Amino acid sequence: MSAEETEFPLVMRGYDRESVDDALIDLRRELLQLSAQNAQLASELRETSNRLIAAESQLAEVGEPSYAGVGAKAALILATSEEQAKRLVLEAETEASLTRKNLHEELETQRNEAKGYYDALVAEAQRRADRLINAANVEYEQAIADAKSKAAEIVDEGIREAGAIRGSIATEVAKLRATAKRETEAQRAKVDRDLAEKKLLAAREINSSIDYNRALSIITEQARIDLELELTARRAEAEQTYLRKHQEAVAATQRYLDDANGQLSLAITRANAARLEAETLEAAARSINKKSTDETRLKIDAMLAAAEAEARTIVTEAHSSASAELREAEAKLRRLEVERDAVSQYVENLKSVFERLQSNLNIR
């Protein structure tokens, strides 16, 4: 409210004093309001300066503005804000570069550790495979040697038993032949003794007879006939006995031969069984060796696959971690760029505010 716009009531002696006082009070109130507005503008200016000082942004691309027309204090505030923004941008870029470097070094370290772990797993798997294969080969060679030794023992035992049987048969045949010969000679000796006795009896009878020569001739002829008959009978009996003994010896020999052949066949059968068992053991050993080799190969493949999977997991985790940290650093850098742009815009707005404020102050 101005003095020109106030209409004072007329009285008899000039203006009304109370109305004049009211107008003066209104003028003072307006002055106080203007002072309060000026104080508020100064407070806003200080708040704006504090916000500029505390801003974390980048002003590298803003350029070099001139603040001479804004005022020394505002120019100092804006220059300080710009320097702080540049410093924040430089620190952010340095931190991002250091983060990239650390991520690269950490990723390389994790790759080397994964490769070393993978190589160690492969080497350990190869050593275990070599040990298993060597143990299987030793067991296989031992099984083959045991089977061959057992087969050789069985064959040798069969040969010894067959030789012993042949020797026993030969001894028994010799005994039978000697017995038959002794019995034949004994029969002949007995016949000779009987003939001598008959001759002696005949001689005694002849001595007591008159016709000695005739009697002797008759006796001799009779004795000869009897002797021939006796010899024939004895010879036939001896031949029968010899034939029986020979047949018994042949039968016994055949039995011994049959037994020997049976035992030899048994020995051969046992030898063949031992050979078959040896071949079976050899085949089983080969099968076990192949099975052990296959199982070892499967274990090695499984260990290698696990090692490769673990190595890939480590590398993937390292890549993921590095990518996450890199994304975080890039996001932080983008935030700083956004803040830098915001500060640049804010500085422009502040320049406009200062210009309007200076214009208002000049007008007043």
C-alpha angles and dihedrals in degrees: 000000000000131000092246092058095051117096111203118204117246122241135177096268102037129277122002108256093214092055091049091052091050090052091051090049090052091051092051089049090054090049090051090050090051090050090050091050090050090050090049091051090050090050091050089050091052091046090050090051091050091050090051091051093049096045117115105206145119123256100173092116097041095086129219107303121190117235098181094112093051099061137270096267094047091046090052092049093048093045091050091049091049092050091049090048091050090048091050091049091049091049090048092050091046091049091048091050091048090048091052090048093049091046091050092049092046091048091050090048092050090048091052091047091049091048091048091048091048092049091048091051091049092048092048091048090050091049091050090048091051091049093049093046092048091049091049091049091050091050090047094050091046092050091049092048092048092049093049092047092049092048091049091050091051092049092047091049091051091050091049092048092048091050091049091050092049091050092049091050093050091049092049093048091050090050091050092049092049091049092050091049093050092049091049092050090048091053091050091049090050091051090050091051092049090050092050091050092051091049089051092050091047091051091052092051090047092053089057094047128085098220095056099165095047093045090047090050092049093045091046092049091045091046090049091050092045090046092050090047091046092045090047091049092043091045091049090046091046090047090048090048092046090046090049092047090045091050090047090048090047090047091047090046090049090049090050090046091048090048090046091047090047092049090044090050088048090049090048090047090050090047090050089046089049090048090048090047089049091050090046091050090047091050090045090048090050090047091048090046091050091044091049090047091049092046090047090049090049091049090049091048090048092048091047091048091049091048092048091047091049091046091049089048091051092048092045092049090047091050091047092048092046092046091049092050091045091050089049091050091047090047090051090049090050090050089052090050090050090049089047091054090045091052090048090052090044091052090051090050090047091052089052091049091049091049092050091045092050090046091051091047091050091049092051 
